[in-house]
Amino acid sequence: MENIKKNFGFGCMRLPMKNGEVDTEQTCRMVDAFLENGFNYFDTAHGYLNGKSEGALKACLTSRYPRDRYILTDKLTNFFFKKQDDIRPLFQSQLEACGVDYFDFYLMHAQGADNFNYFKKCRAYETALELKAEGKIRHFGISFHDRAEVLEQILTEYPQVEVVQIQFNYLDYEDPAVESRKCYEVCRKYGKPVIVMEPVKGGTLANLPEQAQTVLDQLGGGSAASYAIRYAAGFDGMMMVLSGMSSMEQMVENISFMKDFRPLDDKELEAIDKVREIYHSMNLIPCTACRYCVAGCPKHISIPDLLAVMNTKQIHHDWNADYYYNVVHTGGGKGKASDCIQCGKCEKACPQHLPIRKLLVDVAKEFEK
């Protein structure tokens, strides 16, 4: 892990898009700015951006820079293999899609109790460790979404895991569904460096309710996103904090405060505590818009967008949310909340363990009167 330059990484799940395709011109400029400022860690997965993220990295990064200029992480995702024999061909296709002959990090994706059992049944960990022995993977790890006790089980059964990627932000720190703090403490106990995903909680912590934003404004400098990212990066053992940047403006801003990183001071931490209290008092739905729930929905319901509209209504209490509810479900043949057939596929895919079926009933009651 010696070649990592700084503790801030480019998450490639939310790249800039234009007409349904990755905006490669803007992405190239973002990649250039990122590297020019001394950062070099890029994170992708086979399913990101409907399969377009890996190819975008080939076009914008790996075909344009020598291999020693960047650190590249990819992942093995359960949707793309049914048995052990599928894993090597999938892995090879990922190398080719990214335009490289090895990955610096390769993670078992979205591990939790059910997924871990599936990966074990398919001997995925063993296959990845073989690929590491062959030099096609430099470092082997997991990305994780579940309770701390499940993480402890995985690290006990597979001590070969070198890094753990967890969801970690100030809103989820004590959340009983996400268990950010407890998962972080398990990583520390087992001596595993931590990669942080969702430090801004899918953009939630960049767009605060007015009451919460006022608290941070009183600090006299820095965006809401900057405080969220610096919060996560300030803990011991944080090897990398990822941000999914979808515009050059976001890239420039993040570089401005992570180039010479400074952890939050006591006054800033106190403000974060106040923001957290405000959020919890509003009972907002803690969706990160990862969109894992959308892929398998038989009624094509754009679940994260409907939940976001519900949160907007909770914050602003105005007609605007009702208008956008209609915009969301009438565009592109997407289903309404009431179209949900309660199959539960979304809940199995949800890293936040949200009761999505119940939430959709609530959304339908609010907007489909």
Number of C-alpha atoms within 10 A of each C-alpha: 13 4 12 17 16 18 19 29 25 24 22 24 22 19 25 20 15 10 6 10 14 19 17 17 11 18 24 18 14 24 20 16 16 22 16 10 14 15 24 22 25 23 22 23 22 23 18 17 20 11 13 20 25 24 18 23 24 18 18 20 23 18 13 13 13 9 14 8 17 19 19 22 22 23 23 25 19 19 8 12 17 13 14 16 13 13 21 15 11 16 21 15 13 22 18 15 19 25 17 16 13 23 23 20 23 29 27 24 21 21 25 19 16 11 19 22 12 16 22 12 13 19 15 23 23 14 15 23 20 13 18 19 11 11 14 21 21 17 20 23 25 25 22 26 26 22 17 21 12 18 25 16 12 18 18 12 10 13 10 13 19 19 22 23 29 27 27 28 23 23 23 20 18 13 14 11 15 22 21 23 19 18 27 26 14 16 22 15 10 13 12 22 20 25 25 26 23 24 30 27 23 17 18 19 26 18 13 18 18 10 12 20 16 13 18 20 13 10 11 8 10 13 17 21 22 20 25 22 28 21 22 26 27 15 13 11 15 19 21 21 26 24 28 22 22 20 17 18 10 15 19 15 14 20 18 14 16 19 15 8 15 12 16 19 10 9 9 17 15 13 19 22 12 14 23 16 13 16 18 10 9 12 11 16 15 20 23 19 19 17 18 18 22 19 15 13 18 14 15 18 24 22 27 19 17 24 24 20 20 24 20 18 19 16 18 12 12 11 9 12 21 17 12 15 22 14 12 19 19 12 10 9 12 16 19 23 25 17 15 20 11 14 10 15 16 23 17 15 18 21 23 19 16 17 13 23 20 10 17 22 15 16 20 17 12 12 19 13 5
